[in-house]
Amino acid sequence: MTSACYTVNDVMTKNVITVTPDTEFKEIAACMEKWKVAAVPVVEGEGHVVGVVSEADLLPKEEFHGHRIGLIEQMYRPGDTAKAGAVRAEELMTSPAITVKPEVPLPQAARLMAYQRVKRLPVVDADGNLKGIVSRADLLKVFLRSDDELAAEIRREVVNRLFPASSVKVSVTWGMATLTGRVRDATLIPVAARLAQSVEGVVGVDCRLEGEASD
């Protein structure tokens, strides 16, 4: 038994600003400024993602501007020194792109972002074609669910299934869920707390459930 699982598809942005491999440096910079994004997917053909250009990929151009790149810099920072002379997306992009599928659960997407140290992930289908983009901010959207919505899901998915016909009460305030009441099977109390915590958008759980006293 699990509560509803939110996926990348539920929170991703479907209208994505993209560039092609031959897009010029200044056009990429202008695109990022206009649309207030820190990275853009690079696509070719029918939307196949071949890489991503981020602000970090553009910075070497300024860092090494008017500076003669030495052999030591070329040896220890080959990627950055190469990008300092790049003029098109195909020369600037990070490839292969780190992507995610629409059906991936949000916790998995969050772990991928943290592990890869990226702020945005292109969302692709099985063929690698762009379907959307998901950002760190998108992953936090679940915490914007109303307290009433969270309480209703906990009652439906947790309380009604574990403790049918019980008098367990559920309240949620600022994402903090509180469960109170007596239940017949005390061994299910930890399970209830764990499942309530797994509901997307719940910040924490104060489980005050107690087992009914035996005769």
C-alpha positions, 0 to 999 in steps of 0.5 A, a space after each residue: 500500500 502506497 500513497 499517490 506518487 508524483 512524477 516528473 511529468 506532474 511538475 515539469 515545464 512543457 514549453 521549453 526554450 531550446 537551441 540547436 547545435 549551430 546556435 551562436 554564442 551571443 544568441 544563446 546568452 541573449 536567450 538565457 537573459 530574455 527567458 531568465 533561464 540558467 541553461 538551455 537544452 541543445 536539440 537536433 532533428 525532431 527534438 532529440 536532446 544532444 546536450 545542454 548549455 548552461 551559464 557555466 559553459 559560457 563563463 570561460 569566454 569572459 574569464 579568459 577574455 583578453 588573456 593568453 591561455 598558457 600550457 598549464 591552463 590547457 593541461 589542467 582545464 582543457 574543457 574550460 579553455 576549449 570553451 573560451 574559444 567556442 562560438 557555437 552551441 555544439 562547442 559549448 554544450 555539455 554532452 551527453 546531456 543528463 536527462 530524466 524520464 517523465 515517469 520518474 518519481 520526484 525523489 529519484 529526480 531530486 537525487 539525480 540533480 543532487 548527485 550530478 550537481 545540476 539545477 535543471 534536467 531535460 525530460 525526454 521520452 524513450 527515444 531521447 526526444 525532449 518532452 519538457 524540463 524540470 528544475 529544482 523549483 519544480 520539485 518543490 511544487 508538491 510543498 505548495 499543496 494545501 493542508 486540506 488536500 494533504 489531510 484528505 489524502 492521508 485519511 484516504 490512503 493511510 487511515 481508511 486503509 489501515 484503520 477502517 471504521 476508526 475514530 482517528 483524526 487527521 489535521 495538517 497545519 503548514 504541511 505538518 500532519 498530526 494523527 490522533 486517536 486510538 486504534 485496535 492494532 497498535 503494531 500498525 501505528 509506525 506504519 501509519 506514521 511512515 505512510 503519512 510522511 511519504 505523502 508528497 508535500 507533507 513536511 513532518 508527522 506528529 503521530 499521537 496514535 495509541 493502541 486500545 487498552 485490552 480487557 
